[in-house]
């Protein structure tokens, strides 16, 4: 739609990278603020954990994107150099960020649950902002149909054929992430009133469940990854739902005040 925001001489500022970088910055700054002010985490510990989470998210996203292209390289459908092209893969990035965060939190003897809750609302905001970069770039597109008259939900990208309209998967994920963020804010406010000394995660398990269900359902309306014949999003979504349910059940059993 608008892949280049601006250009200085021969250097392009692409919408995808600018918006996702901005979204990651919002996530880091907001999570740090929430972890310190709302959940009583030490400033230096919070910064150290976030640096690891940020670096792991970028590395995991890049490696995940590369891994999705391997089947086509092995089959000979694409050359080896294709592995260096493309954007980032959110699922592997989230997985690596989570593992890195758990590792550093355990080192500092900090509660994984409270940090996860501190990060849950900023993470929803990051998705809501970052997916607009996907929309402007024209990646992560939805499936489409040929229609003489444009359907009310249809989006036409410049590279699409005439009268071909797509389901706006990027915009729908932005709306879903924003709605989840608002719901988490409400849950957090209620939890602060009823369980002010809570040490167990409530927000992040709910996020995993809701976002997992969104991806599990709406990835069927999303075009398969351009470099892979399979959609790994469904597997990751199912895993997120299972983890979220188990985590939430564990939190309900430990709300007496024991650390989770």
N, C-alpha and C positions, 0 to 999 in steps of 0.2 A: 504493500500500500504506500508506504513512505519509508523505505529502508535506510535512507541517508538523511539524517537530521540537518547536518550542515557540512561544508567542506572548506578546509583551509589549505590553499594551494593544492597539493595532490593528496592530502591526508583527509580521509573521510571519517566522520563521526556517525557510525551506524546506530540506528535506533535500537536494535537488539542489545548491543553491548552497553550503550549509554543507560538505557532503562534498567537493565538487569544489574549493572554496577551501582546505579542509584538505589535500586531495591535492596541490594545487599548492604549498602551503607546504612539505609534506614533500619534494616534488621539488626545490624551490629550496634548502632548507637542506642536504639530503643531498648534492645535486650539488656545492654549494659545498665541503662538507667533503671529499668524495672528490676533487674537482679539485685541492684544495690539498695534502691529506695523501698521497694515493695517486699523484697524477700531477704533483706539483710545480708547479702553476700559481700565479701571483702572486695574492694575496688580492684586491687591488683590481680586477685584470683579470677574475677569476672573477665578482665581484659585478656588475661592469658588463655582462658578457656575459649573466648570468642576468636582470638587469633588462630588457634588450632582449628576451631570449627570452620572459620572462613576459608583457611587454606585447604582443609580437607574437602570442603564443599566444591571449591573450584577444581581441585585435582580429580575428585570423584566424578564430577560432571564431564570433564574432558575425557577421562579414561572410559567412562560409560558410553559416551558418544562414539569413541573409537571402536569399542567392543561391538556395538550394534552394526558396524560396517564390515566386520570380519567375515561373516558368511558370504557376502557378495564378492569379497576379495578372493576367498578360497574357491568359490565357484567360477571365478574368472569373469564375472559380469562387470566388475569395476577394477581399475588399476590400483596398485598399492598406494599411490599418492593420494587417493581419495580419503585415506584414513586421517589425513591432516585437515580435511575440510569440514565445514559444518559448525553447528553451535554447541550447546551444552545439553547434557541429559540430566533432568531434574531428579529422577529416582535414585540413580547411583550417587549423585551429589548429596542428597539428603541422607542416604545410608552411611556414606563415609563421614559426613559431618556429625551424625549421631554417635558413631563409634569413637571418633576423635574426642567429642565432648565428654562422653562417658569415661574415657581413659584419663583425661585431665582432671575431671571432677573427682575421680577416685584418688588421684595423686594428692589433691588438696583436701581430701576427706570432706568434700561438699556433697550435699544431697542432690542426686540426679533429678529427683522429682521436682524440687522447687526451681531448679534452673530450667528444666523443661517447660514448666508453667510460665516462667518469666519469658521464655523464647516463643511460646505458642502464638500469642497475639501478634508480635512483630513478624513472625514467620508467615502468618496469614496475610498481613499487609504486604510483605515482600512478594508473595505470589500474585496478589491482586495488582501490584504495580508492574512486576516483571513480565507478566503475560501480555501486557500491552506492547512490550517490545517484540514479542513473538508475532503479534498481529501486524505491527508496522513492517516487520521484516518479511512477513509472508510465510513463516515456518509454522510447524505444528498445526497445519490446516485441517479443517473438517472435511468429511466426505461431501460430495456434491451431486447435483442433479441438473439435467438440461430442462429448462422451462422457457416457454415463450414469454411468460410474464414473471417478473421477479417475485418470489415468495417473500412474505413479510420478514422472515428470519434470514433470508439469503444474503450472502456476501460474495461479491465478485472481485477477484484479484486480477491485477493487470496481466498476468501470464495465463489466465484461464481462457478457455474458448468462449466464443460469443454465446450468450444465453446460458452460461454455466454458472450456477450459484452454489455456494458452499455453506454448510453449517458453521457458524462462528465459534469454533471450539475455544479459541483464545479468549474471546470476550465472555463466553459462558463461564470459563474457569475464573476469570477476573471477578465476575459477579458472585460466583460460589465462594471464592476465597474471602471476599469482602463481607458476605453474609455470615460466614463462619466466624470471622473476626468480631463482628457485632455480637453474635451469640456468646462467644467466649468472654467478651467484656461484661455481659449481663451475668453469666455464671460466676465470673470472678467477683463481681460486686456482691452477689448473694453469698458466696463462700466467705468473703471477708466479714460479713455481718454475723453469720452463724458459726463459722469455724476460724476465728482470728488467729489461732496458733497452729493452723494446719501446716504439716510438713510433707504431706503426700500430694502427688500430682493428680490434678483433676482436669485441668484445661487441656494439657497436651494429649492425654488419652482420648478425650472427646474430639480434639482436632484430628487425630489419626483415624478415628472411626468415621467421622463425617467426610473428610477429604478422601478417605479410602473408598467410601461408597460412591462419592461423586465420580472418581476416576474409573471405578469398576463398571459403572453404568454408562457414563458419557464417553468413555474411550471407544465405544462401539460406533460413535458418530465422528470419530477422529480418524483421519487418514493414517494408514500404517506407516511406520517409520520408513523414510525414503531409502534407507540403506539396509533394511532388514525385512524379511518376510513375516516376522512375528512381532507382536506388540507386548513387550515386557511390562508395560504399565499395568496390565490386568493382574499379573503375578504380584507385583509390588503393592498394588492396591489391596488385594486379598490379604497379604501379609500384614499390611498396616492395620486393617480392620481387626484381625486376630490379635495382634499385639496390643491395640488400643483397648479391646474388650478385656483381655487378661490383666492389663495394667490397671484399668479402672476397677475391676473386681478386687484386685490386690489393695488398691487405695482405700476402698470402702471397708476392708477388713482391718486397716491400720490407722483409721482416723482417730483412734484414741490418743494419738500423739507420738507413736513410735515412728522413727525415721524410715522413709521408703525411698 
